[in-house]
Each structure stands twice: as structure tokens, then as C-alpha cells.
Amino acid sequence: ATLLHGETLSCAALGLHLGVSALGDSGVELKVSRLQNGETCAAGVEIIITVYTDPFPSEISWRLVDASGAIVASMALGDYTLQQHTYTHRVIVGEGNHTFVIEDSESDGLCCTWGMGTYSVRRGGTLYASGSEYGASESTSFFVAAELPPSALAPAPPPPLPPSTPIDVSIQVTTDDWPIETGWLLFKSSGEIVESLPAGTYTERANTYTHELQLQSGTYALVMLDTYRDGLCCSFGNGAYTVTVNDEIVASGSEFGAAEARVFQACPACAPPSRSLLFASVAEDERGSKPPRPDTNTTIDLSSILDQATGGGGSGGGGYGGFPNVPCEC
């Protein structure tokens, strides 16, 4: 098997964990270890566990347990070292009931007071578990069916088309008087996070920050977040944000309370601008005047916000399962 940086493969034929991880400030190392006591190595079905870390990755640990209570795969405290990084784990499991348990040693989960992380457990297009806000721990149980026999498999899909020309997308944020409260996430229609900026990154008041991106054509959702639930405007400054595709503004906002989702299309310039105006939003009430620092912790239900904005298939457990992709038409 070929492993990329941040990937692991558990339960290979010899009962090994394989992983590629960071080695200081340069290079990578290949970690190879025997399965620990209580861990098993089943054959049959591959599932994908993806973890997008927050700014404190060493606090995160997880384990996948089968119906007998044996650990199929796991990551211990300290195994994750890269901030705001996507780790992908390919795990071979047998048919039956399984439980995925994820924990945070500081009891603040992956989102949203100290960054914006997520996790998911999938098998192909089936989402077994996902989440981001879970405090100390979260547990999800699910059943994994055996692979279909070859005779029941669908015909092989045609080879993928070559990637399209990237689309120029600009996200511009003008901060209010409390810039460290603002952050954002950019989702693909599959539910995968494309880009993100955690709260605490912006430091200058009333300053305009511009983020130039190149995205493949498709449908995206920008989620703006404010850890104090008072948006970018207007009680404490006059901030705002815009999303521009090919020099056309396709989404914007300023007053959104705790969070707001805007859905837009990134399409070639040949597409009519109206095709990019597919946005919706949902906001929570403002909290009112601010007490002295430190800030009060906040909880934001990303799944609910995205579901209402996109009509998509959130998991209902704090994570997000995706939303429809609207093809570009030229």
C-alpha cells in the first residue's frame, strides 16, 4: 500500500500498524509497530477514519472497538502533532457491530473555542460517525456489513476526467473591534474541509484580510464563526466579509450572531453570475454587551447550521455529512 503524509493503515496481513508522520521540522518517518494486547486484526472491509486537528492535536485520542470489546485500531494521546492538519486512517474491519470512541484530554473537543477541527468515520459513501463538539469524549456505535460478492458489485466507473482549471476565489474579512473572535471554515459539497482559519488568527482591529484561493469548480459552503456570538457588526465595530469568484461577489455578510453559512458555486467565468448566487444563512441571537475578558466559552452546532443553509445530509451528531453539488453550466 502507498501511504501519504498523515495516513495510517491498521491491521495489515502481518498484524501491523503502519504510519507516516512528521519528523521534526523536515522529512517524515515511517512508524511500524505490532498490534498491542487486546487489539485484533480482521480481514474484509476497509473503513476510513479522518481527523482534522485543532490547534492542540496532542490532546486527541481515539479507539475503534469491535463487538467483543477488542481494539481494532487506535491513536493515543500525543500521536497527533500537526495543527489544523488532516490525518487519514485506513482500517480493515470484520463484519459486525463496532464502536468508535474519541476523547480529548482537556475536555474541549475539536471545536470551537480553541480552533475548528472535525472527525469522520466512513466506508465509501456511507457515513458511520462524525463530529467536532464533544467535550471530553463521544462514542458512536454502528454495524459494518460484509463486502458484496463480485457478482453484485456495480460496474467499474469510467476513469476520472483530468482536473479542471482552478477557479480564482477570494475570501475577504474586515474585522470588528474584537478580531480574535472571528474564524471560518470552507467546506466542499462532500463535507470535507478545504480551508479554515481558527479564531485567534486575526489580531488587527478594523483591518481587511484577504485570502486568495484556487478551487476546483463545484459547490462550496463558507461558515463564518464568532466565539462571542455577536458577529462582525455592529455593536462592537463594523466588520464584514465577502466571497468573490472571478471578480464577482457571490456571498457577503456582517451581522450573524454566533455563526452563518453561505453556499456558493465556484464556476468558470463562462458561467452566468446568477449560478453563483446560491446562498442561504442561519444566525443565532446576539449575546448583548460584553463583560470583561476572558471570553465566555461558546458552543456552535455546525451540523445544524450547515443543514439549514444547504439542505444537506448532516449526521446530527455535531459533524457534517455533505450537501448537493450543483454542476457549473457554461
BELHU-V527413 format. One record per pair of residues at least 24 apart in sequence whose C-alpha atoms are under 10 Angstrom apart, sorted by the first residue. I is the first residue (numbers start at 1). J is the second residue. If there is no record, write none. Layout:
I:J  I:J
//
This chain:
3:30  3:88  3:89  3:90  4:87  4:88  5:29  5:30  5:86  5:87  5:88  6:50  6:51  6:80  6:81  6:82  6:85  6:86  6:87  6:88  6:89  7:49  7:50  7:86  7:87  7:88  7:89  7:90  8:32  8:48  8:49  8:75  8:87  8:88  8:89  8:90  8:91  9:46  9:48  9:73  9:88  9:89  9:90  9:91  9:92  10:35  10:40  10:41  10:42  10:46  10:72  10:73  10:74  10:89  10:90  10:91  10:92  10:93  11:35  11:39  11:40  11:41  11:42  11:43  11:46  11:72  11:73  11:90  11:91  11:92  11:93  12:41  12:42  12:43  12:90  12:91  12:92  13:41  13:42  13:43  13:92  14:41  15:39  15:40  15:41  15:42  16:41  17:41  17:73  17:74  17:91  18:89  18:90  19:88  19:89  20:87  21:79  21:80  21:81  21:82  21:87  22:80  22:81  22:82  23:81  35:71  35:72  35:73  35:74  36:71  36:72  36:73  36:74  37:70  37:71  38:65  38:69  38:70  38:71  38:72  39:64  39:65  39:66  39:69  39:70  39:71  39:72  39:73  39:74  40:65  40:66  40:70  40:71  40:72  40:73  40:93  41:70  41:71  41:72  41:73  41:91  41:92  41:93  41:94  42:66  42:72  42:91  42:92  42:93  42:94  42:95  43:91  43:92  43:93  43:94  43:95  44:91  44:92  44:93  44:94  44:95  44:145  44:146  44:147  45:91  45:92  45:93  45:94  45:95  45:123  45:144  45:145  45:146  45:147  46:89  46:90  46:91  46:92  46:93  46:94  46:122  46:123  46:124  46:144  46:147  47:89  47:90  47:91  47:92  47:93  47:121  47:122  47:123  47:124  47:126  47:127  47:128  47:144  48:88  48:89  48:90  48:91  48:92  48:120  48:121  48:122  48:123  48:124  48:127  48:128  49:87  49:88  49:89  49:90  49:91  49:100  49:119  49:120  49:121  49:122  49:123  49:128  49:129  49:130  50:86  50:87  50:88  50:89  50:90  50:118  50:119  50:120  50:121  50:122  50:130  50:192  51:80  51:84  51:85  51:86  51:87  51:88  51:89  51:110  51:117  51:118  51:119  51:120  51:121  51:130  51:131  51:132  52:82  52:83  52:84  52:85  52:86  52:87  52:88  52:110  52:116  52:117  52:118  52:119  52:120  52:132  52:192  52:193  53:80  53:81  53:82  53:83  53:84  53:85  53:86  53:87  53:110  53:111  53:115  53:116  53:117  53:118  53:119  53:132  54:82  54:83  54:84  54:85  54:86  54:109  54:110  54:111  54:112  54:113  54:114  54:115  54:116  54:117  54:118  54:132  54:198  55:81  55:82  55:83  55:84  55:85  55:110  55:111  55:114  55:115  55:116  55:117  55:198  56:80  56:81  56:82  56:83  56:84  56:104  56:106  56:109  56:110  56:114  56:115  56:117  57:81  57:82  57:83  57:84  57:85  57:104  57:110  57:117  58:82  58:83  58:104  58:105  59:103  59:104  59:105  59:106  59:107  59:108  59:109  59:110  60:102  60:103  60:104  60:105  60:106  60:107  60:108  60:109  60:110  60:136  60:137  61:101  61:102  61:103  61:104  61:105  61:137  62:100  62:101  62:102  62:103  62:104  62:137  62:138  62:139  63:99  63:100  63:101  63:102  63:103  63:139  64:91  64:93  64:98  64:99  64:100  64:101  64:102  64:139  64:140  64:141  65:93  65:97  65:98  65:99  65:100  65:101  65:141  66:93  66:94  66:95  66:96  66:97  66:98  66:99  66:100  66:141  66:142  66:143  67:95  67:96  67:97  67:98  67:99  67:141  67:143  68:96  68:97  68:98  69:98  69:99  70:98  71:98  71:99  71:100  72:98  72:99  72:100  73:100  74:100  74:101  74:102  75:102  76:103  77:103  77:104  77:105  83:115  83:117  84:115  84:116  84:117  84:118  84:195  84:196  84:197  84:198  85:117  86:117  86:118  86:119  86:192  86:193  87:119  88:119  88:120  88:121  89:121  90:121  90:122  90:123  91:123  93:144  93:145  93:146  94:144  94:145  94:146  94:147  95:143  95:144  95:145  95:146  95:147  96:142  96:143  96:144  96:145  96:146  97:141  97:142  97:143  97:144  97:145  98:128  98:140  98:141  98:142  98:143  98:144  99:128  99:129  99:139  99:140  99:141  99:142  99:143  100:128  100:129  100:130  100:138  100:139  100:140  100:141  100:142  101:129  101:137  101:138  101:139  101:140  101:141  102:131  102:134  102:136  102:137  102:138  102:139  102:140  103:134  103:135  103:136  103:137  103:138  103:139  104:134  104:135  104:136  104:137  104:138  105:135  105:136  105:137  106:135  106:136  107:133  107:134  107:135  107:136  107:137  108:132  108:133  108:134  108:135  108:136  108:137  108:297  109:133  109:134  109:135  109:136  109:137  109:138  110:134  110:135  110:136  111:135  111:198  111:298  111:299  111:300  111:301  111:302  111:318  112:183  112:198  112:199  112:225  112:226  112:227  112:297  112:298  112:299  112:300  112:301  112:302  113:181  113:198  113:199  113:200  113:226  113:227  113:228  113:295  113:296  113:297  113:298  113:299  113:300  114:198  114:199  114:200  114:227  114:297  115:183  115:184  115:196  115:197  115:198  115:199  115:200  115:201  115:227  116:183  116:184  116:185  116:196  116:197  116:198  116:199  116:225  117:185  117:193  117:196  117:198  117:319  118:192  118:193  118:318  118:319  118:320  119:192  119:318  119:319  119:320  120:191  120:192  120:315  120:319  120:320  120:321  122:321  125:190  125:321  126:321  127:313  127:314  127:315  127:320  127:321  127:322  128:315  128:321  129:315  129:316  129:317  129:318  129:319  129:320  129:321  130:303  130:314  130:315  130:316  130:317  130:318  130:319  130:320  130:321  131:301  131:302  131:303  131:314  131:315  131:316  131:317  131:318  131:319  131:320  131:321  132:300  132:301  132:302  132:303  132:317  132:318  132:319  132:320  133:299  133:300  133:301  133:302  133:317  133:318  133:319  134:299  134:317  134:318  134:319  138:317  140:317  163:216  163:217  164:215  164:216  164:217  164:268  165:214  165:215  165:216  165:217  165:267  165:268  166:213  166:214  166:215  166:216  166:217  166:266  166:267  166:268  167:213  167:214  167:215  167:216  167:217  167:218  167:245  167:246  167:266  167:267  167:268  167:269  168:212  168:213  168:214  168:215  168:216  168:217  168:244  168:245  168:246  168:247  168:266  168:267  168:268  168:269  169:211  169:212  169:213  169:214  169:215  169:216  169:243  169:244  169:245  169:246  169:247  169:248  169:249  169:250  169:266  169:267  170:210  170:211  170:212  170:213  170:214  170:242  170:243  170:244  170:245  170:246  170:247  170:248  170:249  171:209  171:210  171:211  171:212  171:213  171:222  171:241  171:242  171:243  171:244  171:245  171:249  171:251  171:252  172:208  172:209  172:210  172:211  172:212  172:240  172:241  172:242  172:243  172:244  172:252  173:202  173:206  173:207  173:208  173:209  173:210  173:211  173:224  173:232  173:239  173:240  173:241  173:242  173:243  173:252  173:253  173:254  174:202  174:204  174:205  174:206  174:207  174:208  174:209  174:210  174:232  174:238  174:239  174:240  174:241  174:242  174:254  175:202  175:203  175:204  175:205  175:206  175:207  175:208  175:209  175:231  175:232  175:233  175:237  175:238  175:239  175:240  175:241  175:254  176:204  176:205  176:206  176:207  176:208  176:231  176:232  176:233  176:234  176:235  176:236  176:237  176:238  176:239  176:240  176:254  177:203  177:204  177:205  177:206  177:207  177:232  177:233  177:234  177:235  177:236  177:237  177:238  177:239  178:202  178:203  178:204  178:205  178:206  178:226  178:228  178:230  178:231  178:232  178:236  178:237  178:239  179:203  179:204  179:205  179:206  179:207  179:226  179:232  179:237  179:239  180:204  180:205  180:226  180:227  180:228  181:225  181:226  181:227  181:228  181:229  181:230  181:231  181:232  181:295  182:224  182:225  182:226  182:227  182:228  182:229  182:230  182:231  182:232  182:258  182:259  183:223  183:224  183:225  183:226  183:227  183:259  184:222  184:223  184:224  184:225  184:226  184:259  184:260  184:261  185:221  185:222  185:223  185:224  185:225  185:261  186:220  186:221  186:222  186:223  186:224  186:261  186:262  186:263  187:219  187:220  187:221  187:222  187:223  187:261  187:263  187:306  187:320  187:322  187:323  188:215  188:216  188:218  188:219  188:220  188:221  188:222  188:263  188:322  188:323  188:324  188:325  189:218  189:219  189:220  189:221  189:263  189:310  189:312  189:321  189:322  189:323  189:324  189:325  189:326  190:219  190:220  190:312  190:313  190:320  190:321  190:322  190:323  190:324  190:325  191:220  191:221  191:306  191:312  191:313  191:314  191:319  191:320  191:321  191:322  191:323  191:324  192:220  192:320  192:321  192:322  193:220  193:221  193:222  194:220  194:221  194:222  195:222  196:222  196:223  196:224  197:224  197:225  198:225  199:225  199:226  199:227  200:227  205:237  205:239  206:237  206:238  206:239  206:240  207:239  208:239  208:240  208:241  209:241  210:241  210:242  210:243  211:243  212:244  213:245  214:245  214:266  215:245  215:266  215:267  216:266  216:267  216:268  217:265  217:266  217:267  217:268  217:325  217:326  217:327  217:328  218:264  218:265  218:266  218:267  218:268  218:276  218:324  218:325  218:326  218:327  218:328  219:263  219:264  219:265  219:266  219:267  219:276  219:278  219:323  219:324  219:325  219:326  219:327  219:328  220:262  220:263  220:264  220:265  220:266  220:278  220:279  220:310  220:322  220:323  220:324  220:325  220:326  221:251  221:260  221:261  221:262  221:263  221:264  221:265  221:278  221:279  221:280  221:306  221:309  221:310  221:322  221:323  222:251  222:260  222:261  222:262  222:263  222:264  222:279  222:306  223:259  223:260  223:261  223:262  223:263  223:281  223:302  223:305  223:306  223:309  224:253  224:254  224:256  224:257  224:258  224:259  224:260  224:261  224:262  225:256  225:257  225:258  225:259  225:260  225:261  225:300  225:302  226:256  226:257  226:258  226:259  226:260  226:298  226:300  227:257  227:258  227:259  227:295  227:296  227:297  227:298  227:299  227:300  228:257  228:258  228:259  228:286  228:287  228:288  228:290  228:295  228:296  228:297  228:298  228:299  229:255  229:256  229:257  229:258  229:259  229:283  229:284  229:285  229:286  229:287  229:288  229:298  229:299  229:300  230:254  230:255  230:256  230:257  230:258  230:259  230:283  230:284  230:285  230:286  230:287  230:288  230:289  230:290  231:255  231:256  231:257  231:258  231:259  231:260  231:283  231:284  231:285  231:286  232:256  232:257  232:258  233:257  235:286  235:288  235:289  235:290  236:289  236:290  244:276  245:269  245:273  245:276  246:270  246:273  248:273  248:274  248:276  248:277  249:273  249:276  249:277  250:274  250:275  250:276  250:277  250:278  250:279  251:276  251:277  251:278  251:279  251:280  252:279  253:281  255:283  255:284  255:286  256:281  256:282  256:283  256:284  256:285  256:286  257:282  257:283  257:284  257:285  257:286  257:287  258:282  258:283  258:284  258:285  258:286  258:287  258:298  258:299  258:300  258:301  259:283  259:284  259:285  259:300  259:301  259:302  259:305  259:306  260:284  260:302  260:305  260:306  260:309  261:302  261:305  261:306  261:307  261:308  261:309  261:310  262:305  262:306  262:309  262:310  263:306  263:309  263:310  263:323  264:326  265:325  265:326  265:327  265:328  266:326  266:327  266:328  267:327  267:328  267:329  267:330  268:328  268:329  268:330  269:330  270:328  270:329  270:330  271:328  271:329  271:330  272:328  272:329  272:330  275:326  275:327  275:328  275:329  275:330  276:326  276:328  278:309  278:310  278:326  279:309  279:310  280:306  280:308  280:309  280:310  280:311  281:305  281:306  281:308  281:309  281:310  282:306  282:307  282:308  282:309
//
